[in-house]
Amino acid sequence: MSILRPRDPAVIAAVEVNDEYRVELRTDRKLTDYTPDEAEKLADELCDAASEARRKHATDMRIEYIGRAFEHGFDQDEGDAA
């Protein structure tokens, strides 16, 4: 996801989710000013990325939990069986 200025096709801000489920914001410079429309679009993209990060984290944790349940759900020694 990225924001482009209409008159200048250069990317002024980019938003993405990294492998640690954190939202990354890259800007074209340290101090950036935005028009109200650009600021609203950036805010929307940040909110979308935050939702995506939460969804990915929940999905990955659910898969990891299910995997562990299958690994350990049937760990019984033969002597334990009645």
Backbone as ProteinMPNN parsed JSONL, in Angstrom:
{"seq_chain_A": "MSILRPRDPAVIAAVEVNDEYRVELRTDRKLTDYTPDEAEKLADELCDAASEARRKHATDMRIEYIGRAFEHGFDQDEGDAA", "coords_chain_A": {"N_chain_A": [[0.841, -1.157, 0.0], [0.557, 2.196, -0.81], [1.043, 5.759, -0.96], [0.636, 8.151, -3.417], [1.57, 11.275, -4.757], [-0.577, 13.295, -6.675], [0.424, 15.035, -8.743], [3.086, 14.4, -8.855], [4.542, 11.427, -9.456], [6.028, 10.032, -7.534], [6.461, 7.879, -4.721], [5.246, 8.841, -1.627], [4.67, 7.848, 0.833], [4.63, 4.638, 2.321], [2.971, 1.723, 3.425], [3.137, -1.276, 5.2], [2.896, -4.695, 6.438], [5.145, -6.333, 8.537], [7.22, -9.313, 9.089], [7.088, -9.719, 11.808], [4.585, -9.075, 12.543], [4.175, -6.359, 12.73], [3.339, -2.993, 11.892], [4.716, -1.27, 9.261], [5.823, 1.946, 8.363], [6.93, 3.822, 5.812], [8.419, 6.772, 4.779], [9.025, 9.44, 2.418], [10.769, 11.277, 3.416], [12.16, 12.571, 6.516], [10.52, 14.478, 7.86], [7.359, 14.959, 6.895], [4.755, 16.555, 5.182], [1.252, 16.482, 4.657], [-1.555, 16.746, 2.46], [-4.967, 17.276, 3.482], [-6.526, 15.209, 2.257], [-4.543, 13.331, 1.551], [-3.58, 12.713, 4.102], [-5.842, 11.509, 5.262], [-6.058, 9.282, 3.581], [-3.646, 7.977, 4.199], [-4.073, 7.452, 6.934], [-6.234, 5.674, 6.704], [-4.934, 3.569, 5.352], [-3.036, 2.828, 7.283], [-4.748, 1.917, 9.315], [-5.947, -0.239, 7.956], [-3.67, -1.841, 7.563], [-3.009, -2.402, 10.233], [-5.207, -3.957, 10.993], [-4.805, -6.101, 9.251], [-2.357, -7.067, 10.241], [-3.129, -7.918, 12.822], [-4.963, -9.92, 12.094], [-3.304, -11.733, 10.659], [-1.521, -12.448, 12.706], [-3.275, -13.671, 14.56], [-4.199, -15.809, 13.001], [-1.791, -17.213, 12.508], [-1.058, -17.869, 15.154], [-3.194, -19.492, 15.871], [-2.846, -21.624, 14.105], [-0.354, -22.543, 14.991], [-1.049, -23.31, 17.613], [-2.946, -25.34, 17.121], [-1.29, -27.131, 15.771], [0.451, -27.852, 17.838], [-1.353, -29.106, 19.547], [-1.995, -31.361, 18.063], [0.517, -32.572, 18.024], [0.941, -33.193, 20.709], [-1.372, -34.235, 21.684], [-1.847, -36.959, 21.676], [0.118, -38.17, 23.118], [0.945, -40.779, 24.748], [2.336, -43.13, 26.871], [2.872, -46.604, 26.285], [2.516, -48.083, 28.595], [0.8, -46.552, 30.048], [-1.743, -46.89, 29.088], [-4.957, -48.109, 29.779]], "CA_chain_A": [[0.0, 0.0, 0.0], [1.371, 3.399, -0.845], [0.382, 7.002, -1.316], [1.321, 8.899, -4.46], [1.062, 12.635, -4.986], [-1.145, 13.326, -8.025], [1.257, 15.72, -9.742], [4.421, 13.796, -8.833], [4.256, 9.998, -9.231], [6.904, 9.411, -6.54], [5.809, 7.402, -3.506], [5.564, 9.693, -0.476], [4.526, 7.026, 2.033], [4.263, 3.249, 2.056], [2.568, 1.017, 4.639], [3.053, -2.733, 5.045], [3.028, -5.501, 7.645], [6.368, -7.128, 8.454], [7.133, -10.696, 9.569], [6.825, -9.728, 13.253], [3.202, -8.58, 12.686], [4.208, -4.93, 13.027], [3.005, -2.147, 10.75], [5.831, -0.412, 8.876], [5.509, 3.162, 7.617], [8.11, 4.424, 5.196], [8.104, 8.045, 4.153], [10.087, 9.896, 1.528], [11.686, 12.121, 4.179], [11.893, 12.488, 7.956], [9.355, 15.299, 8.162], [6.513, 14.995, 5.707], [3.435, 17.147, 5.382], [0.265, 15.899, 3.763], [-2.83, 17.423, 2.299], [-5.968, 16.536, 4.26], [-6.894, 13.967, 1.556], [-3.433, 12.385, 1.695], [-3.543, 12.283, 5.506], [-6.934, 10.559, 5.457], [-5.713, 8.03, 2.895], [-2.601, 7.337, 5.002], [-4.721, 6.924, 8.14], [-6.986, 4.483, 6.291], [-3.982, 2.49, 5.055], [-2.486, 2.37, 8.555], [-5.79, 1.114, 9.979], [-6.052, -1.496, 7.215], [-2.483, -2.648, 7.855], [-3.127, -2.872, 11.613], [-6.172, -5.064, 10.96], [-4.142, -7.227, 8.589], [-1.356, -7.603, 11.173], [-3.854, -8.67, 13.852], [-5.539, -11.116, 11.47], [-2.203, -12.671, 10.386], [-1.025, -12.962, 13.977], [-4.274, -14.602, 15.098], [-4.186, -17.008, 12.164], [-0.557, -17.963, 12.76], [-1.093, -18.425, 16.51], [-4.172, -20.579, 15.86], [-2.205, -22.753, 13.416], [0.679, -23.065, 15.886], [-1.734, -23.98, 18.727], [-3.527, -26.588, 16.598], [-0.164, -28.027, 15.519], [0.931, -28.38, 19.122], [-2.362, -30.028, 20.059], [-1.834, -32.625, 17.357], [1.777, -33.181, 18.439], [0.921, -33.648, 22.089], [-2.695, -34.729, 22.06], [-1.911, -38.404, 21.794], [1.356, -38.65, 23.716], [0.716, -41.695, 25.867], [3.21, -44.295, 26.883], [2.08, -47.839, 26.195], [2.21, -48.529, 29.954], [-0.271, -45.716, 30.616], [-3.05, -47.284, 28.573], [-5.644, -49.015, 30.706]], "C_chain_A": [[0.895, 1.232, 0.0], [0.535, 4.595, -1.273], [1.249, 7.725, -2.337], [0.731, 10.296, -4.52], [0.581, 12.707, -6.429], [-0.239, 13.952, -9.074], [2.645, 15.11, -9.873], [4.243, 12.317, -8.516], [5.156, 9.301, -8.215], [6.092, 8.995, -5.313], [6.227, 8.313, -2.357], [5.426, 8.943, 0.842], [4.096, 5.629, 1.619], [4.007, 2.555, 3.394], [2.537, -0.475, 4.326], [3.234, -3.412, 6.387], [4.285, -6.349, 7.505], [6.161, -8.518, 9.066], [6.881, -10.81, 11.072], [5.441, -9.158, 13.559], [3.158, -7.11, 13.109], [3.944, -4.153, 11.749], [4.196, -1.217, 10.484], [5.315, 0.768, 8.072], [6.818, 3.733, 7.104], [7.663, 5.718, 4.524], [9.294, 8.506, 3.317], [11.096, 10.821, 2.221], [11.286, 12.071, 5.654], [10.657, 13.281, 8.359], [8.555, 15.448, 6.877], [5.206, 15.679, 6.068], [2.51, 16.617, 4.297], [-0.915, 16.838, 3.598], [-3.841, 16.672, 3.163], [-6.377, 15.22, 3.58], [-5.801, 12.913, 1.683], [-3.364, 11.839, 3.116], [-4.647, 11.273, 5.795], [-6.626, 9.228, 4.786], [-4.645, 7.268, 3.684], [-3.192, 6.719, 6.265], [-5.515, 5.661, 7.816], [-6.047, 3.307, 6.034], [-3.34, 1.957, 6.326], [-3.493, 1.499, 9.304], [-5.959, -0.237, 9.283], [-4.875, -2.411, 7.522], [-2.529, -3.192, 9.283], [-4.094, -4.043, 11.696], [-5.554, -6.305, 10.333], [-3.122, -7.876, 9.517], [-2.033, -8.428, 12.265], [-4.407, -9.978, 13.303], [-4.45, -12.163, 11.2], [-1.679, -13.285, 11.681], [-1.994, -13.984, 14.565], [-4.279, -15.909, 14.315], [-2.959, -17.859, 12.447], [-0.553, -18.58, 14.153], [-2.078, -19.587, 16.581], [-3.558, -21.817, 15.194], [-1.141, -23.382, 14.309], [0.032, -23.834, 17.04], [-2.312, -25.316, 18.271], [-2.418, -27.601, 16.332], [0.364, -28.648, 16.793], [-0.064, -29.368, 19.711], [-2.239, -31.381, 19.374], [-0.549, -33.329, 17.766], [1.646, -33.841, 19.802], [-0.407, -34.272, 22.508], [-2.746, -36.235, 22.283], [-0.611, -38.978, 22.329], [1.029, -39.498, 24.938], [1.748, -42.81, 25.751], [2.339, -45.533, 26.851], [1.679, -48.339, 27.578], [1.089, -47.742, 30.601], [-1.653, -46.16, 30.176], [-3.704, -48.294, 29.512], [-6.432, -50.064, 29.96]], "O_chain_A": [[1.881, 1.29, 0.735], [-0.535, 4.453, -1.866], [2.453, 7.887, -2.139], [-0.475, 10.474, -4.352], [1.272, 12.224, -7.326], [-0.148, 13.44, -10.19], [3.306, 15.287, -10.896], [3.83, 11.979, -7.407], [5.055, 8.086, -8.049], [5.15, 9.683, -4.92], [7.418, 8.534, -2.135], [5.997, 9.351, 1.853], [3.305, 5.455, 0.692], [4.729, 2.771, 4.367], [1.979, -0.89, 3.311], [3.669, -2.79, 7.357], [4.481, -7.009, 6.485], [5.06, -8.854, 9.504], [6.502, -11.876, 11.558], [5.155, -8.799, 14.701], [2.214, -6.675, 13.767], [4.285, -4.604, 10.656], [4.627, -0.475, 11.366], [4.465, 0.604, 7.197], [7.704, 4.084, 7.884], [6.667, 5.753, 3.8], [10.416, 8.028, 3.486], [12.157, 11.109, 1.668], [10.206, 11.589, 5.996], [9.833, 12.789, 9.129], [9.04, 16.003, 5.891], [4.623, 15.42, 7.12], [2.931, 16.343, 3.174], [-1.23, 17.626, 4.491], [-3.585, 15.528, 3.54], [-6.555, 14.213, 4.265], [-6.093, 11.737, 1.896], [-3.119, 10.65, 3.318], [-4.417, 10.288, 6.497], [-6.898, 8.167, 5.348], [-4.73, 6.048, 3.822], [-2.851, 5.592, 6.625], [-5.472, 4.689, 8.57], [-6.328, 2.182, 6.448], [-3.12, 0.752, 6.441], [-3.13, 0.464, 9.862], [-6.099, -1.264, 9.948], [-5.052, -3.613, 7.719], [-2.127, -4.332, 9.517], [-3.826, -5.019, 12.396], [-5.749, -7.42, 10.816], [-3.03, -9.102, 9.575], [-1.566, -9.518, 12.597], [-4.333, -11.017, 13.959], [-4.648, -13.346, 11.478], [-1.425, -14.487, 11.749], [-1.572, -15.049, 15.019], [-4.354, -16.99, 14.9], [-3.061, -19.075, 12.608], [-0.089, -19.708, 14.32], [-1.822, -20.567, 17.281], [-3.739, -22.934, 15.678], [-1.033, -24.606, 14.382], [0.516, -24.904, 17.409], [-2.176, -26.318, 18.972], [-2.572, -28.786, 16.626], [0.687, -29.835, 16.825], [0.338, -30.365, 20.312], [-2.363, -32.424, 20.016], [-0.519, -34.557, 17.847], [2.182, -34.928, 20.023], [-0.514, -34.79, 23.619], [-3.609, -36.724, 23.012], [-0.265, -40.123, 22.041], [0.859, -38.972, 26.037], [1.992, -43.351, 24.672], [1.204, -45.519, 27.329], [0.622, -48.952, 27.73], [0.492, -48.19, 31.58], [-2.641, -45.833, 30.833], [-3.052, -49.228, 29.978], [-7.074, -50.912, 30.58]]}, "name": "protein", "num_of_chains": 1, "seq": "MSILRPRDPAVIAAVEVNDEYRVELRTDRKLTDYTPDEAEKLADELCDAASEARRKHATDMRIEYIGRAFEHGFDQDEGDAA"}
